[in-house]
Amino acid sequence: MMGFGLDIPTVATQRRAGPSGPAPFSPLDVSPTVFLDPSNLSSLYQDAGGGIPVSADGQPVGLVQDQSNNGIDLSQATSAARPTYRTDGTLHWLETDGVDDTLVSAPVLDVANPVTMVIGYQMITATGSSRVNLAEISKSPTNGISAGIRPGIDRFQYYSRLSDEGVSATNLAGTTWGGHTPHVITVLATSGNIEARLDGNVVLNTSQNLTSQSVPNQPLRVGLGAVTASIPGAFKLFGLQVWSAGSTQPTAFELAELESWMATKMGVST
């Protein structure tokens, strides 16, 4: 049972009811900067150019179209480095091979606070003490922010550093082990602070070195990252939502609804 604690009024229940009741919640209601949803098969293509649609389990994914209004698609030009679309007939996810699979966007996001990420994942790799990157905004190994998992014990890790701006590394680990089962991780990075929630429960809330500094116009990476200590690792990605610096960040009410929505996409009861 996942501990989201949805005993507060939610976005969906606060909406004006129509003839058939409140409109169903969508992450688009919260205006994400980037919204990736593998269950929307029409957004997946086998090639980076978007010419060959994904239509069946086991096919490579060279392009994932952003479902937000911003068009920040993620792609992979190298065939061997493309993740795989997987489905059991009900659930849908992207699966990395633990070697070199990576999806990368155009360089349009800032490495800066604040940033919020809601990620549905399941770690497959069970060895290694460094960070397997789930989602990262980065310029280079020493300029970036990364949300990932230490695979050996399936524990959340957050890394930030901006050497170009004189910001030293912050490398923090959560307090809870995931057990290699499906989870929703929520990352809330603000000036000088980082909070992470696993299935709605706070597992990390402490200071970080990155405050108001910024490196503009960098890519979002899913899979093998660029920042220091990112290692290859296989995982399932059920969905990703990002609110970058400059965007209106989700409220507590909205985060609870976003986490619940993501859990449903993963077949996990809230």
PAFI-555475 format. One record per residue (C-alpha): residue number from 1; residue in one letter; x, y, z. Coordinates in steps of 0.25 Angstrom, whole numbers. Example, Ala and Ser with C-alpha at 12.3 -4.5 7.8 and 13.67 -1.06 7.14 Angstrom:
<atoms>
<num:1 | residuo:a | xx:49 | yy:-18 | zz:31>
<num:2 | residuo:s | xx:55 | yy:-4 | zz:29>
</atoms>
This chain:
<atoms>
<num:1 | residuo:m | xx:0 | yy:0 | zz:0>
<num:2 | residuo:m | xx:6 | yy:13 | zz:-4>
<num:3 | residuo:g | xx:5 | yy:25 | zz:6>
<num:4 | residuo:f | xx:1 | yy:37 | zz:-1>
<num:5 | residuo:g | xx:-8 | yy:42 | zz:10>
<num:6 | residuo:l | xx:-19 | yy:48 | zz:1>
<num:7 | residuo:d | xx:-27 | yy:53 | zz:12>
<num:8 | residuo:i | xx:-26 | yy:67 | zz:7>
<num:9 | residuo:p | xx:-35 | yy:74 | zz:-3>
<num:10 | residuo:t | xx:-30 | yy:70 | zz:-17>
<num:11 | residuo:v | xx:-29 | yy:78 | zz:-30>
<num:12 | residuo:a | xx:-40 | yy:68 | zz:-36>
<num:13 | residuo:t | xx:-50 | yy:70 | zz:-25>
<num:14 | residuo:q | xx:-48 | yy:85 | zz:-25>
<num:15 | residuo:r | xx:-52 | yy:86 | zz:-39>
<num:16 | residuo:r | xx:-66 | yy:90 | zz:-44>
<num:17 | residuo:a | xx:-75 | yy:78 | zz:-47>
<num:18 | residuo:g | xx:-81 | yy:77 | zz:-60>
<num:19 | residuo:p | xx:-93 | yy:68 | zz:-64>
<num:20 | residuo:s | xx:-85 | yy:56 | zz:-61>
<num:21 | residuo:g | xx:-77 | yy:61 | zz:-49>
<num:22 | residuo:p | xx:-63 | yy:67 | zz:-47>
<num:23 | residuo:a | xx:-54 | yy:66 | zz:-60>
<num:24 | residuo:p | xx:-44 | yy:55 | zz:-58>
<num:25 | residuo:f | xx:-30 | yy:60 | zz:-54>
<num:26 | residuo:s | xx:-19 | yy:61 | zz:-64>
<num:27 | residuo:p | xx:-4 | yy:66 | zz:-61>
<num:28 | residuo:l | xx:-7 | yy:76 | zz:-72>
<num:29 | residuo:d | xx:-16 | yy:83 | zz:-62>
<num:30 | residuo:v | xx:-3 | yy:87 | zz:-55>
<num:31 | residuo:s | xx:4 | yy:92 | zz:-67>
<num:32 | residuo:p | xx:17 | yy:83 | zz:-67>
<num:33 | residuo:t | xx:29 | yy:88 | zz:-74>
<num:34 | residuo:v | xx:31 | yy:74 | zz:-79>
<num:35 | residuo:f | xx:21 | yy:62 | zz:-79>
<num:36 | residuo:l | xx:25 | yy:48 | zz:-83>
<num:37 | residuo:d | xx:15 | yy:38 | zz:-83>
<num:38 | residuo:p | xx:18 | yy:24 | zz:-89>
<num:39 | residuo:s | xx:4 | yy:19 | zz:-88>
<num:40 | residuo:n | xx:1 | yy:29 | zz:-100>
<num:41 | residuo:l | xx:6 | yy:21 | zz:-111>
<num:42 | residuo:s | xx:4 | yy:32 | zz:-121>
<num:43 | residuo:s | xx:15 | yy:39 | zz:-115>
<num:44 | residuo:l | xx:25 | yy:28 | zz:-117>
<num:45 | residuo:y | xx:34 | yy:26 | zz:-129>
<num:46 | residuo:q | xx:44 | yy:15 | zz:-133>
<num:47 | residuo:d | xx:53 | yy:25 | zz:-140>
<num:48 | residuo:a | xx:59 | yy:39 | zz:-135>
<num:49 | residuo:g | xx:52 | yy:46 | zz:-146>
<num:50 | residuo:g | xx:38 | yy:41 | zz:-143>
<num:51 | residuo:g | xx:35 | yy:34 | zz:-156>
<num:52 | residuo:i | xx:33 | yy:20 | zz:-150>
<num:53 | residuo:p | xx:22 | yy:19 | zz:-139>
<num:54 | residuo:v | xx:24 | yy:9 | zz:-128>
<num:55 | residuo:s | xx:12 | yy:-1 | zz:-129>
<num:56 | residuo:a | xx:16 | yy:-13 | zz:-121>
<num:57 | residuo:d | xx:23 | yy:-18 | zz:-108>
<num:58 | residuo:g | xx:38 | yy:-19 | zz:-110>
<num:59 | residuo:q | xx:41 | yy:-9 | zz:-120>
<num:60 | residuo:p | xx:52 | yy:2 | zz:-119>
<num:61 | residuo:v | xx:48 | yy:16 | zz:-115>
<num:62 | residuo:g | xx:56 | yy:27 | zz:-122>
<num:63 | residuo:l | xx:47 | yy:38 | zz:-120>
<num:64 | residuo:v | xx:37 | yy:42 | zz:-108>
<num:65 | residuo:q | xx:28 | yy:54 | zz:-111>
<num:66 | residuo:d | xx:26 | yy:63 | zz:-100>
<num:67 | residuo:q | xx:11 | yy:63 | zz:-96>
<num:68 | residuo:s | xx:12 | yy:78 | zz:-90>
<num:69 | residuo:n | xx:10 | yy:90 | zz:-99>
<num:70 | residuo:n | xx:25 | yy:92 | zz:-100>
<num:71 | residuo:g | xx:29 | yy:82 | zz:-110>
<num:72 | residuo:i | xx:41 | yy:78 | zz:-102>
<num:73 | residuo:d | xx:43 | yy:64 | zz:-108>
<num:74 | residuo:l | xx:54 | yy:54 | zz:-104>
<num:75 | residuo:s | xx:61 | yy:46 | zz:-115>
<num:76 | residuo:q | xx:73 | yy:36 | zz:-117>
<num:77 | residuo:a | xx:80 | yy:36 | zz:-131>
<num:78 | residuo:t | xx:88 | yy:24 | zz:-127>
<num:79 | residuo:s | xx:80 | yy:11 | zz:-130>
<num:80 | residuo:a | xx:87 | yy:3 | zz:-119>
<num:81 | residuo:a | xx:85 | yy:13 | zz:-108>
<num:82 | residuo:r | xx:70 | yy:14 | zz:-110>
<num:83 | residuo:p | xx:61 | yy:9 | zz:-98>
<num:84 | residuo:t | xx:50 | yy:-1 | zz:-101>
<num:85 | residuo:y | xx:35 | yy:0 | zz:-101>
<num:86 | residuo:r | xx:29 | yy:-10 | zz:-92>
<num:87 | residuo:t | xx:15 | yy:-14 | zz:-88>
<num:88 | residuo:d | xx:8 | yy:-25 | zz:-81>
<num:89 | residuo:g | xx:-5 | yy:-21 | zz:-88>
<num:90 | residuo:t | xx:-10 | yy:-12 | zz:-77>
<num:91 | residuo:l | xx:3 | yy:-4 | zz:-72>
<num:92 | residuo:h | xx:12 | yy:3 | zz:-81>
<num:93 | residuo:w | xx:27 | yy:7 | zz:-79>
<num:94 | residuo:l | xx:40 | yy:10 | zz:-85>
<num:95 | residuo:e | xx:51 | yy:0 | zz:-81>
<num:96 | residuo:t | xx:66 | yy:3 | zz:-81>
<num:97 | residuo:d | xx:77 | yy:-8 | zz:-84>
<num:98 | residuo:g | xx:86 | yy:-4 | zz:-73>
<num:99 | residuo:v | xx:97 | yy:-1 | zz:-83>
<num:100 | residuo:d | xx:96 | yy:12 | zz:-90>
<num:101 | residuo:d | xx:81 | yy:15 | zz:-92>
<num:102 | residuo:t | xx:78 | yy:30 | zz:-92>
<num:103 | residuo:l | xx:68 | yy:40 | zz:-97>
<num:104 | residuo:v | xx:72 | yy:54 | zz:-98>
<num:105 | residuo:s | xx:64 | yy:67 | zz:-101>
<num:106 | residuo:a | xx:68 | yy:80 | zz:-108>
<num:107 | residuo:p | xx:77 | yy:89 | zz:-99>
<num:108 | residuo:v | xx:65 | yy:98 | zz:-94>
<num:109 | residuo:l | xx:64 | yy:96 | zz:-79>
<num:110 | residuo:d | xx:72 | yy:104 | zz:-68>
<num:111 | residuo:v | xx:81 | yy:96 | zz:-58>
<num:112 | residuo:a | xx:75 | yy:104 | zz:-47>
<num:113 | residuo:n | xx:65 | yy:105 | zz:-35>
<num:114 | residuo:p | xx:54 | yy:103 | zz:-34>
<num:115 | residuo:v | xx:50 | yy:90 | zz:-41>
<num:116 | residuo:t | xx:40 | yy:79 | zz:-38>
<num:117 | residuo:m | xx:40 | yy:65 | zz:-43>
<num:118 | residuo:v | xx:30 | yy:54 | zz:-42>
<num:119 | residuo:i | xx:35 | yy:41 | zz:-47>
<num:120 | residuo:g | xx:29 | yy:27 | zz:-48>
<num:121 | residuo:y | xx:40 | yy:16 | zz:-48>
<num:122 | residuo:q | xx:44 | yy:2 | zz:-44>
<num:123 | residuo:m | xx:59 | yy:-1 | zz:-42>
<num:124 | residuo:i | xx:63 | yy:-14 | zz:-49>
<num:125 | residuo:t | xx:78 | yy:-13 | zz:-47>
<num:126 | residuo:a | xx:81 | yy:-18 | zz:-33>
<num:127 | residuo:t | xx:96 | yy:-16 | zz:-33>
<num:128 | residuo:g | xx:105 | yy:-3 | zz:-31>
<num:129 | residuo:s | xx:107 | yy:8 | zz:-21>
<num:130 | residuo:s | xx:107 | yy:20 | zz:-30>
<num:131 | residuo:r | xx:94 | yy:27 | zz:-36>
<num:132 | residuo:v | xx:86 | yy:22 | zz:-47>
<num:133 | residuo:n | xx:80 | yy:34 | zz:-54>
<num:134 | residuo:l | xx:65 | yy:35 | zz:-55>
<num:135 | residuo:a | xx:64 | yy:50 | zz:-60>
<num:136 | residuo:e | xx:75 | yy:60 | zz:-61>
<num:137 | residuo:i | xx:77 | yy:74 | zz:-66>
<num:138 | residuo:s | xx:92 | yy:76 | zz:-69>
<num:139 | residuo:k | xx:102 | yy:83 | zz:-77>
<num:140 | residuo:s | xx:114 | yy:74 | zz:-73>
<num:141 | residuo:p | xx:119 | yy:65 | zz:-62>
<num:142 | residuo:t | xx:121 | yy:76 | zz:-53>
<num:143 | residuo:n | xx:109 | yy:85 | zz:-57>
<num:144 | residuo:g | xx:96 | yy:78 | zz:-54>
<num:145 | residuo:i | xx:85 | yy:73 | zz:-45>
<num:146 | residuo:s | xx:81 | yy:59 | zz:-45>
<num:147 | residuo:a | xx:70 | yy:50 | zz:-38>
<num:148 | residuo:g | xx:74 | yy:36 | zz:-38>
<num:149 | residuo:i | xx:75 | yy:23 | zz:-31>
<num:150 | residuo:r | xx:86 | yy:15 | zz:-24>
<num:151 | residuo:p | xx:83 | yy:1 | zz:-30>
<num:152 | residuo:g | xx:89 | yy:-8 | zz:-20>
<num:153 | residuo:i | xx:79 | yy:-4 | zz:-9>
<num:154 | residuo:d | xx:69 | yy:3 | zz:-18>
<num:155 | residuo:r | xx:71 | yy:17 | zz:-10>
<num:156 | residuo:f | xx:68 | yy:30 | zz:-16>
<num:157 | residuo:q | xx:80 | yy:40 | zz:-18>
<num:158 | residuo:y | xx:80 | yy:54 | zz:-22>
<num:159 | residuo:y | xx:92 | yy:61 | zz:-28>
<num:160 | residuo:s | xx:95 | yy:76 | zz:-31>
<num:161 | residuo:r | xx:107 | yy:84 | zz:-35>
<num:162 | residuo:l | xx:110 | yy:96 | zz:-44>
<num:163 | residuo:s | xx:125 | yy:97 | zz:-45>
<num:164 | residuo:d | xx:124 | yy:109 | zz:-55>
<num:165 | residuo:e | xx:117 | yy:117 | zz:-44>
<num:166 | residuo:g | xx:126 | yy:112 | zz:-33>
<num:167 | residuo:v | xx:116 | yy:103 | zz:-27>
<num:168 | residuo:s | xx:122 | yy:90 | zz:-21>
<num:169 | residuo:a | xx:115 | yy:77 | zz:-21>
<num:170 | residuo:t | xx:103 | yy:73 | zz:-13>
<num:171 | residuo:n | xx:101 | yy:58 | zz:-13>
<num:172 | residuo:l | xx:90 | yy:53 | zz:-4>
<num:173 | residuo:a | xx:83 | yy:40 | zz:-1>
<num:174 | residuo:g | xx:69 | yy:37 | zz:4>
<num:175 | residuo:t | xx:66 | yy:29 | zz:16>
<num:176 | residuo:t | xx:57 | yy:18 | zz:11>
<num:177 | residuo:w | xx:60 | yy:6 | zz:2>
<num:178 | residuo:g | xx:51 | yy:3 | zz:-9>
<num:179 | residuo:g | xx:52 | yy:-12 | zz:-10>
<num:180 | residuo:h | xx:52 | yy:-12 | zz:-25>
<num:181 | residuo:t | xx:37 | yy:-10 | zz:-27>
<num:182 | residuo:p | xx:30 | yy:1 | zz:-34>
<num:183 | residuo:h | xx:30 | yy:15 | zz:-27>
<num:184 | residuo:v | xx:27 | yy:29 | zz:-30>
<num:185 | residuo:i | xx:38 | yy:39 | zz:-26>
<num:186 | residuo:t | xx:35 | yy:54 | zz:-25>
<num:187 | residuo:v | xx:47 | yy:63 | zz:-25>
<num:188 | residuo:l | xx:45 | yy:77 | zz:-20>
<num:189 | residuo:a | xx:58 | yy:86 | zz:-21>
<num:190 | residuo:t | xx:58 | yy:100 | zz:-16>
<num:191 | residuo:s | xx:69 | yy:110 | zz:-13>
<num:192 | residuo:g | xx:78 | yy:103 | zz:-3>
<num:193 | residuo:n | xx:68 | yy:92 | zz:0>
<num:194 | residuo:i | xx:65 | yy:78 | zz:-6>
<num:195 | residuo:e | xx:52 | yy:70 | zz:-2>
<num:196 | residuo:a | xx:49 | yy:56 | zz:-8>
<num:197 | residuo:r | xx:36 | yy:48 | zz:-6>
<num:198 | residuo:l | xx:35 | yy:33 | zz:-8>
<num:199 | residuo:d | xx:21 | yy:29 | zz:-10>
<num:200 | residuo:g | xx:16 | yy:42 | zz:-4>
<num:201 | residuo:n | xx:25 | yy:40 | zz:9>
<num:202 | residuo:v | xx:37 | yy:50 | zz:11>
<num:203 | residuo:v | xx:50 | yy:42 | zz:10>
<num:204 | residuo:l | xx:59 | yy:54 | zz:9>
<num:205 | residuo:n | xx:58 | yy:68 | zz:13>
<num:206 | residuo:t | xx:72 | yy:76 | zz:15>
<num:207 | residuo:s | xx:81 | yy:87 | zz:10>
<num:208 | residuo:q | xx:88 | yy:87 | zz:-3>
<num:209 | residuo:n | xx:99 | yy:96 | zz:-8>
<num:210 | residuo:l | xx:91 | yy:101 | zz:-21>
<num:211 | residuo:t | xx:84 | yy:113 | zz:-17>
<num:212 | residuo:s | xx:81 | yy:124 | zz:-28>
<num:213 | residuo:q | xx:92 | yy:121 | zz:-38>
<num:214 | residuo:s | xx:88 | yy:116 | zz:-52>
<num:215 | residuo:v | xx:94 | yy:111 | zz:-65>
<num:216 | residuo:p | xx:84 | yy:113 | zz:-76>
<num:217 | residuo:n | xx:79 | yy:105 | zz:-88>
<num:218 | residuo:q | xx:83 | yy:91 | zz:-85>
<num:219 | residuo:p | xx:77 | yy:77 | zz:-88>
<num:220 | residuo:l | xx:68 | yy:68 | zz:-80>
<num:221 | residuo:r | xx:73 | yy:54 | zz:-80>
<num:222 | residuo:v | xx:66 | yy:41 | zz:-76>
<num:223 | residuo:g | xx:75 | yy:29 | zz:-74>
<num:224 | residuo:l | xx:90 | yy:29 | zz:-74>
<num:225 | residuo:g | xx:94 | yy:43 | zz:-70>
<num:226 | residuo:a | xx:105 | yy:53 | zz:-72>
<num:227 | residuo:v | xx:108 | yy:58 | zz:-57>
<num:228 | residuo:t | xx:118 | yy:52 | zz:-48>
<num:229 | residuo:a | xx:116 | yy:37 | zz:-43>
<num:230 | residuo:s | xx:104 | yy:34 | zz:-52>
<num:231 | residuo:i | xx:106 | yy:19 | zz:-56>
<num:232 | residuo:p | xx:98 | yy:10 | zz:-66>
<num:233 | residuo:g | xx:86 | yy:3 | zz:-59>
<num:234 | residuo:a | xx:73 | yy:-3 | zz:-64>
<num:235 | residuo:f | xx:60 | yy:2 | zz:-60>
<num:236 | residuo:k | xx:46 | yy:4 | zz:-64>
<num:237 | residuo:l | xx:40 | yy:18 | zz:-66>
<num:238 | residuo:f | xx:25 | yy:19 | zz:-65>
<num:239 | residuo:g | xx:25 | yy:34 | zz:-67>
<num:240 | residuo:l | xx:32 | yy:47 | zz:-64>
<num:241 | residuo:q | xx:27 | yy:61 | zz:-61>
<num:242 | residuo:v | xx:36 | yy:73 | zz:-60>
<num:243 | residuo:w | xx:34 | yy:87 | zz:-55>
<num:244 | residuo:s | xx:47 | yy:95 | zz:-58>
<num:245 | residuo:a | xx:52 | yy:108 | zz:-53>
<num:246 | residuo:g | xx:43 | yy:119 | zz:-58>
<num:247 | residuo:s | xx:31 | yy:111 | zz:-58>
<num:248 | residuo:t | xx:20 | yy:111 | zz:-47>
<num:249 | residuo:q | xx:23 | yy:100 | zz:-38>
<num:250 | residuo:p | xx:12 | yy:90 | zz:-33>
<num:251 | residuo:t | xx:5 | yy:93 | zz:-20>
<num:252 | residuo:a | xx:4 | yy:82 | zz:-9>
<num:253 | residuo:f | xx:-11 | yy:79 | zz:-14>
<num:254 | residuo:e | xx:-6 | yy:78 | zz:-28>
<num:255 | residuo:l | xx:6 | yy:69 | zz:-24>
<num:256 | residuo:a | xx:-3 | yy:59 | zz:-17>
<num:257 | residuo:e | xx:-12 | yy:58 | zz:-29>
<num:258 | residuo:l | xx:0 | yy:57 | zz:-38>
<num:259 | residuo:e | xx:6 | yy:45 | zz:-30>
<num:260 | residuo:s | xx:-7 | yy:38 | zz:-29>
<num:261 | residuo:w | xx:-9 | yy:39 | zz:-44>
<num:262 | residuo:m | xx:5 | yy:34 | zz:-46>
<num:263 | residuo:a | xx:2 | yy:22 | zz:-37>
<num:264 | residuo:t | xx:-10 | yy:18 | zz:-45>
<num:265 | residuo:k | xx:-2 | yy:18 | zz:-58>
<num:266 | residuo:m | xx:7 | yy:8 | zz:-50>
<num:267 | residuo:g | xx:-4 | yy:-1 | zz:-46>
<num:268 | residuo:v | xx:-1 | yy:2 | zz:-31>
<num:269 | residuo:s | xx:-13 | yy:5 | zz:-21>
<num:270 | residuo:t | xx:-13 | yy:18 | zz:-13>
</atoms>
